[in-house]
């Protein structure tokens, strides 16, 4: 995501199968955190995933307190907690979330 010519956020979608994608490595520039960039970026990524024909998007994030703002953002966008997906295995440092599009 750009603000003029400055990159303020990025993210990616990885195809897991024909109807299921993984949200990968969403990041916001440190000096732009808490400014709505992550919400705008997530909205854009979900729209792109929908446009690519995916019916579900899942993600893995950290279980530590540091990742609480990210988990709350995903919850606000309709993600719920789920079991590991794809090649992931249960891990006390990971939290898995998913939502239908």
Number of C-alpha atoms within 10 A of each C-alpha: 18 10 9 7 7 9 11 19 20 18 16 15 19 13 14 16 10 11 14 20 25 22 21 15 13 16 17 21 14 9 8 12 13 11 10 10 20 24 16 12 19 20 12 14 19 21 14 14 23 17 10 14 14 21 15 18 24 24 21 21 18 16 15 11 9 9 13 13 11 16 22 12 14 20 15 11 14 13 19 15 16 14 11 18 16 11 6 11 10 11 11 9 10 15 19 21 22 24 19 14 14
